[in-house]
Amino acid sequence: MRYLSTRGHPVRQSFSQVLLSGLAEDGGLMLPETLPKFTDAELTAWRALPYHALAHAVLSKFIAPDDIEPATLAALTQATYTKATFGSDDITPLSALDAFAPGMHLLELSNGPTLAFKDMAMQLLGHLFEFELARRGARLNILGATSGDTGSAAEYAMRGRRNINVFMLSPAERMSAFQRAQMYSLTDANIHNIAVVGVFDDCQDIVKAVSNDLAFKRRHHIGTVNSINWGRIAAQVVYYVRGYLAATTDNAGRVSFAVPSGNFGNILAGHIARDMGLPIATLVLATNENDVLAEFFQTGVYRPRPSAETFETSSPSMDISKASNFERFVYHLFDGDGARVAALWREVEQGRAFDVSQTPEFRALRQRFGIVAGRSTHADRIATIREVHAKSGRLIDTHTADAAHVARSHMAADVPMIVLETAQPVKFAATVHEAVGFEPPLTPAQQQMMRLPQRVTCIEPNAERVKRIIAELG
Ligand SMILES: *Cc1c(COP(=O)(O)O)cnc(C)c1O
């Protein structure tokens, strides 16, 4: 199993090399040279496995045995996917949502430490990074910017891990009280929260400025854990398989998935699983008002937006203007034509749109890849949260509501529709209150977390200041 760049660079890398590197040398993203397949016999055998063993079986498809030994990988997945971390032996329970739409299910991906689906992959990354750095005798200073979910998932995955520090920038007054408490109450010596007086883009600009200082980057071992990390995508393929197995009794059945999407990371894993032979009928891509992806799948025009055209919505983890993982899908759409992908992204990097609506590949997209798309507005998600609660007694969060809303217009008889639950409603309490008239109750542990002292360094937006902090503490 070797990896190549979406833009055609001739270098090939192993999984563990790709794990710690960001972009390919030519600016592309790394993908498997060829996608392995799931066999019918494997799917049957996997029905009996606990989650961690399924994770081992699926990840073995992406990792050569002479890269990470199978016994090591088994130990890492076993340490990651535990009841202690994810709240149940099931790890990702599947529950029926027939009361809202007959045949609809929820796959719970948000029972990890930070109550968002990003824990599913990030927790594994914590174990994989620690293993790989120890093997290389190397250290890593992870620098990131977050508007909420990614930063906390990274911190909870990396806390206390050897040879790793996390420096996480967040916009000082823009996160919810719950998100602030979650991140800033951590006391681990290797976790450094930096609140920037400004908005998310100011944080992002600082990360770019520091990363563009190549000498500093090398000297201080700067790395990232952003959504283009291939290890995260590979880990996410596992729960598509798990969801399929939970919703079917034999491999003759097919299922569909509905995915609340921002950077195209979650649904990319679904696309990969389908390409590897998992019997997925349809992948329903849901966006909020920031509909750059829905627009592409409906029209063939990909038009990344400037930040001024990116709205602040009540499903904030999907407020993106360009989708960082989308390039990987386009590489598959054009059958691995790296030169063509490189040409399209030369346009994107100039801030321009591209239009592939007249190509045979785009015309065949829905048939070949099974992806359909739709958008959801604030009114839609409020109505969906309210209706799901009224009919089933269950509270869902704003992002999951976007997916449930879009999924409802793509139901097909006899094909279960699995909506991916990407966060707990308690993280977005104000909007949930607007929908149902009360806030989701906090558990005793969460109440206690809200009262803990917070540890954060507050700074003006200034990259030099961040470099000094890393130089001192990293
Ligand atoms: C990150 C996130 C998303 C979007 O996932 P992508 O992989 O960026 O498409 C959706 N919902 C929640 C709650 C998230 O945290």
The ligand as an SDF file (V2000), in Angstrom:
LIG
                    3D

 15 15  0  0  0  0  0  0  0  0999 V2000
  -16.2070   19.1240   11.5250 C   0  0  0  0  0  0  0  0  0  0  0  0
  -17.6820   18.9720   11.6390 C   0  0  0  0  0  0  0  0  0  0  0  0
  -18.5120   18.7980   10.5140 C   0  0  0  0  0  0  0  0  0  0  0  0
  -17.9820   18.8390    9.0870 C   0  0  0  0  0  0  0  0  0  0  0  0
  -17.1880   17.7320    8.7700 O   0  0  0  0  0  0  0  0  0  0  0  0
  -16.2240   17.7610    7.4750 P   0  0  0  0  0  0  0  0  0  0  0  0
  -15.3920   16.5620    7.6030 O   0  0  0  0  0  0  0  0  0  0  0  0
  -15.4180   19.0430    7.5950 O   0  0  0  0  0  0  0  0  0  0  0  0
  -17.0790   17.7740    6.2660 O   0  0  0  0  0  0  0  0  0  0  0  0
  -19.8600   18.5920   10.7140 C   0  0  0  0  0  0  0  0  0  0  0  0
  -20.3990   18.6000   11.9650 N   0  0  0  0  0  0  0  0  0  0  0  0
  -19.6320   18.7730   13.0640 C   0  0  0  0  0  0  0  0  0  0  0  0
  -20.2920   18.7940   14.3960 C   0  0  0  0  0  0  0  0  0  0  0  0
  -18.2580   18.9640   12.9560 C   0  0  0  0  0  0  0  0  0  0  0  0
  -17.5090   19.1470   14.0560 O   0  0  0  0  0  0  0  0  0  0  0  0
  1  2  1  0
  2  3  1  0
  2 14  2  0
  3  4  1  0
  3 10  2  0
  4  5  1  0
  5  6  1  0
  6  7  2  0
  6  8  1  0
  6  9  1  0
 10 11  1  0
 11 12  2  0
 12 13  1  0
 12 14  1  0
 14 15  1  0
M  END
$$$$
